[in-house]
Amino acid sequence: MGSMSLMHWLIVGVLVILLFGGSRFSNMMGDVAKGIKQFKKGMAEDDDAVKPAAPTRLEGKPAPETGFQAEAERTREEQR
């Protein structure tokens, strides 16, 4: 009773085609395919976004500090 057999799915499919008609159903499936393609394209564009480069050492000097590290260093200097 809980699982649907192949015959059940065939009946459901025939009812859907009768209700929506063949051309309307194929148009809906085409729209679904376009939506999936647009979603994949959008996801690929997010992956291609340029990420900022991490600070590096230049000429033997330490990398510049950013964020909380820089703020903590300024606070220490002000306290001296």
N, C-alpha and C positions, 0 to 999 in steps of 0.2 A: 504494500500500500504506500510506503514512504518513497520508493524510488520510481522514476518514470521510465517506462520501456521505450524502445524505438518506435513502436506504434503510437504511443502517446505523443511523442515529439513530432511525428509526421502529421498527425491530426492537428496539432497546434500550429504547425507550419502552414498547412492548407488553410486553416481559419484566418491566419494573419494575412496571407496573400489574398484571400477573398475579401477581407475587410478593407485592406489598404490598396488593393489592385497591384498588378505587376509593375507598372511604370513608377507608381508612387513609392513602392517598396524599394526599387532599385535606385531611385533618386535619393531616398533617405540613406541607403547604404553608401552611396557615393559621397554624400555630405559627411558621413561618419569617417570615411577614409580621408577626406580632405582635412577634417579636424585633427585626425591622428598625425598626418603629415605636418601640419602647422605646429602641433605640440612638439614633435620631434625636432623640427627646425628651431623652435624657440629654445629648447633645452640645449641644442648644439651651440647656439649663439651665446648662451650663458657660460658655457665651458670655454669658449674662445675669448672671453673678456680678459683684458690685460690686467694682470695682477701687479701691484707695485713691488719693485725689487727690494730685497732686504738690504739694509745698510752694510757696507763692506769696509774693510780696512784699506786706507789709502796711505801710501808712503810710510808704513810702519806705525802709523798713529791708530789708536782705537777708533772703532766706528762711532759715529755720533749717537748720542743717547736720545731716545724718543719716549714720549708718553710719561708714565709714572717715574721712570728712571731719571729723566731730565728734571722733573719737578722736585724729586727727592734731593738731587744734587744741588739745585738752586737753593732749596731750603737749608741744606747743610752749610752752604757758603754764606748765606745771610746770617746764620746763627753764630758764625765765627767772628 
